Amino acid sequence: MLRIIEPRSPIYVTVAGSMAQTSPTPSNGHDPATLYCPSCAREVDDPLTCGDCSAVICRVCGTPLEMPEDLGIG
């Protein structure tokens, strides 16, 4: 006698959890990296990130931001 075994349906599992709501603090005690807009000539605390190229840009003028150390002013 020939027995046909049908494949079992896949099992799906949903796992619920939460992620940490605070960002990790730097271990060396320094502030997070500040960014500088060379066009506005100021430090930028709330930069934007370009959705196309992931560049970090100034919220006011759209200029790509630089690290103060890279500009020699930090």
Phi, psi and omega in degrees: 000136181261126180251126179261123179256122179278144179294145179284151178287150181293154179257131179247141181231135174249129181243127179256144179192175178230152179260160179297139182266349179250146178280149180293145178271148179296141184281343183272359175086357178276157175294157175299158183301127175269150180247152185233135176263114180291335180283315179276345181057050179207160174284145182245120180267338184230071182286163173255155175244126180295132180286338181274312187244000179064022175286147176266119187236161179287135180290335184275308188247346178087006179284139175300137184272155181237158172279136180304326179296326180289333181270352179080021180243003185262000000 
